[in-house]
């Protein structure tokens, strides 16, 4: 009788270990999985793509939202420059 209770104990212990290992692996894979949203955020790091602005310059994504930074406003050649602009 005592031998059967030891077998039952080891079986329960084995099942508990299997459940704990499976839960650990599932949580580990979920935490490291890349996101599938449209922002490009993967584990707190943004993708390295760039966007070309109208003036020919490029902007990249900025964490934490991984949105592209705003393009510079194009200069209007008809705008008057103040006399003290470089002071």
Secondary structure, 3 states (H helix, E strand, C coil): CHHHHHHHHHHHHHHHHHHHHHHHHHHHHHHHCCCCCCCCEECCEECCCEEECCCCCEEEEECCCCEECCCCCCCCCCCCCCCCCCC
